[in-house]
């Protein structure tokens, strides 16, 4: 009996050792396969980000918090960040008000119409952001199509100032970022079970009540994903505010550019970038408490 138990114990130990060696070999193989990707991420993301953070503390030949002190004490920096967040909020709100009906229509209409709507939404991706910004600059200028049409129908007696200001920046940015609101909304709405909507209707609820109490609450995860994407992307927008703002609408990304181009102050530019990055990370952290980042980034 003892010899049999000892043999079973040895066999079990050998089996565990073999399983442990197999897992180690599997982990080593996975590490070898992942190492090229990890190296690329390290060289192209981690190293530049670390250098950016280190550079933000350098003033001349020494280490100092001067750049961050200026950001949090000087009015020009505060105004720039407030303007950036205000424009981002307005753009996000307008994108939601325009994008939700589009996504809803693509969800409830027949498939052929849904394909047409989504094609129209995705079509601007085939054109670069620079070209689209210049197109809006031409359309909204004082002698552009929009002003000519408004004066032609008698709505205005003189050309409106639609470019080189905050209004023009918002209009062009909404157009460029609208797909990033529609696509997450549509992906979420497609997953809503139609049986729930039919159940609400069968209980006597009107279409408005079914939408308000059933459909809209179930689509909130898509709303949050789209709002987060548009808001974060707008925080770092550069080309469109630069062209449509005409130098008068200065957002945080433009502040980074001017610190480098006008003053050759890489430390100040790095500090602004780090603060903006921290703002984005805080936003992602807060949102991640409500919805998974995989859903926001479209990987789930």
N, C-alpha and C positions, 0 to 999 in steps of 0.2 A: 504493500500500500504506500509506504513512504517513498519507495523508488518510483512508483507511478506518479505520485504527486510532485516529486522533484523533477521528473521528466516533463510533466505538464508545465511546471513553473519555468523551466529552462526554455521550453518551446515558446511560451508566452513572452519571455524576455527577449528571445531572438527575434520574435515577430515584431515587438516594439522597436527594437534596434533597427531592424530592416525598414520599418515604416518611418522612423526618424531619419535614417540616411536618405530615404527616397524623398522626403519633404525638403531636406537640405539641398539635395541635388536639384529639385524642382525650383526652389527659391533662388539658387545660384543661376540656373538657366534663365529664369525670369529677369534677374538682375542684369545678366549679360545682354539679353534682348532689349531691355529698357535703357541700358546705359547710353547708346547714341542719342536717344530722345532727351534723356536727362541732361546730357552734356550740352546739347543745343539750347535747351531751356535755361540752363545755368549761364551759358555764355551770352545769350541774346536777351535774357530777361533779368536774371538775378544780378549779374555783374553790372550792367548799366544802371539798374535801380539802386544798387548799393553805392555806386559812384555818384549818382545824382544826390543821394542823401548826404554823403560825405562832403560833396562839393558845396552844399547849401550852408555848411558851417564855416567855410573859409572866407575871410575878409582880408584881401591883400595876401600877406605871407603868414597870417596867424589864424587861429581858430577862435570864432566868436559867434554869439547869437544875434549879431547886429541885423542881419537880414530878416530874421523872424521878428525882432523888435520893431523894425520898420513896418512889417506887414500888419502887426496887431496894434500899432499906435498911429501911423500916418493915415490921414483921411483919404488920400488918393487910393490906397489899397482897399480900405473898407468900402469906398464907393464902387470900386471895380468889382469886388466880390458880391456886393449887394445887387449891382446891376446884372451880374452873371446869374445869380440865383433868381432874380425877378424875371428875366427873360426866359430862363429855363422853366420856371413855373408856368408862365403864360403860354409858352410853346407846348408844354405838356398838356395843359388844360385844353387848348384848342385842338391838339392832336387827338385827345380823347373824345371831345365832342364831335369831331369829324370822323374819327376812326371807328367808334363803336357802331354807329348806324351802318357803315360800310361792311364791317365784319358780320353784323347781324343779318344784313341783306344777303351776303354771300352764304350764310348758313341756312337761311329759310327758303331762299329762292331755288328753283330747279337747277340741276347741276350745270347746265350749259351757261346759265346766267352767272352762276358762282365762278365759273372759269373765266368769264369775261371780266368780272369785277376784280378778281385776283390778278389777272393779267394786266389790267390797267394800274393796279397798285404796285405791281412788281416792275412794270416797264421802266420807270425812272432809274432803276438800278443799272440799266444798260448804258446810261449816260453818266459821266463823271460829275462829281459834286461841283467842280469848278465851272463846267459848262452850264449846269443848271443855275448856278448863282449868277453867271453872266446873263443868262436868258432872262432871269427875273429883273436884273439891272436894266436891261433893254425894255422890258415890258412896263416897268413902273417909273421910268424916268419921266421928266416933265413933258417931253414930246413923245412919250411912248404910247403903246396901244391902249393901256388902261385909262390914262388921262384923256386921250383923244376920244375914247368911247364915252366916258363920263360927260365930257363937254358936248359931245355929239347928241346925246339924249337929253341934254339940258339939266343934268343933276348938279353940275358945277359950272361956274362961269370963268374959272381960271384953273390952271393946272395945280394939282395937289402935290404936296411934298411927300412922296412915297418912298424915296430912296435916300441914302446917306443919313439915316436916322434909325431909331429903335423900331419903328413900325415896319420898315422895309426888311430889317433883319429878322423880325418875327415872322413875317409872311413867307420869306424864302426858307427859313429854317423849318417851319411847320411842313412845308411841301416836301422837303428833303427827308425829314424824320417820320413822316406819316406812316410809311410802310412798317416801321419798327413798332408802331402801335397796333396796326391792323393785323399783322401776321400772328402775334401771340394771342390776340383776342379771338381770331378765327380758329386757331388750333384748340383753344379751350372750349369754345362754343360747339365745335364739332363733336366733342366728347360728352356733351350733356345728353343724357338719355331722353329720347323723345317720348318714352312711356310716361315720364313724370309730367311732361306738358299735357299729354292726353288725359292723364289722371286728374290734373287740376281742372281741365276743361269739362271733364265728365262730372265733376262735383259741382258744376254750375258757375265756376269762376269765369269772368270775362277775359278776353285776350290780354287786356291791360293788366288785370290782376295776376294772371298767369305769368306774364313777363315780370311784373314787379316782385312777386313773392316766390317765384320758382326759378325763372330763367336768369334774371339779373344776379341774385345771390350766388348761383352756381358758376357764374362767369367772372366772379370777383378775383379769382386767382389769375386769370388772363389779364384783367384790368391792372392788377398790381404789377404783373410782369411787364406789360407794355408801358405803364407809367414810369417804372424804374428805368427801363431801357432808354426811353426818350429823354428823361430828365438827366441821366448820367451822360448820355452822348452829347446833349446840348451843353452841359457844363464845360466840356472840352472842345467845343466847336471853334474853328479858327477861320477857314476860308470864307464862309458865308458872312459872318460878322465883319470881317475885314473889308470885303467888297461892298456889302449892302450898308454897312455903317458909315463908310466914308471917313474913317478915322474919328468919328464922333461917338460911336458906340463901342467903348473899349471893354471887352470881356477879359476874363482871366488868362485865356490862351494868348490873347494879343499882348497882354502885359508881359508874359514870358518872352514873346518875340521881340518886343521893344527893348527889354532889358539887355538882350543880346545884340540886336542890330544897332541900337542907338548908343548904348553905354558900354557894350562889351563886358557886361557884368554877369558872368555865368553863375556866380554864387547867388545873386538876387533872383535870377531866373529859376535856378534850381529850388530855391526856397519857396517861391510861388508854386512851382510844380508839386513840391512835396505837400504843401498845405492843401492844394486842390486834390491830390491823391488821397490824403487823409479824409477829406470830405466825402469822396466817393466810397472809400472803405467803410466809413461810418454809415452811409446810406445803405450799402449792401448788407452790413451787419444788422441794421434795424429791420430791413426787409426780410432778411433770412430768418428772423424770428417768426415771421408770418407765413412765408412761402419758401420752398427749397430753391437754392440758387440754380439747380439743374433746370427747373421750370423757367426761370427768368432767362437763362442763357439758351433755352431751346434745345437742351440735350435730354429732356425727359418729357 
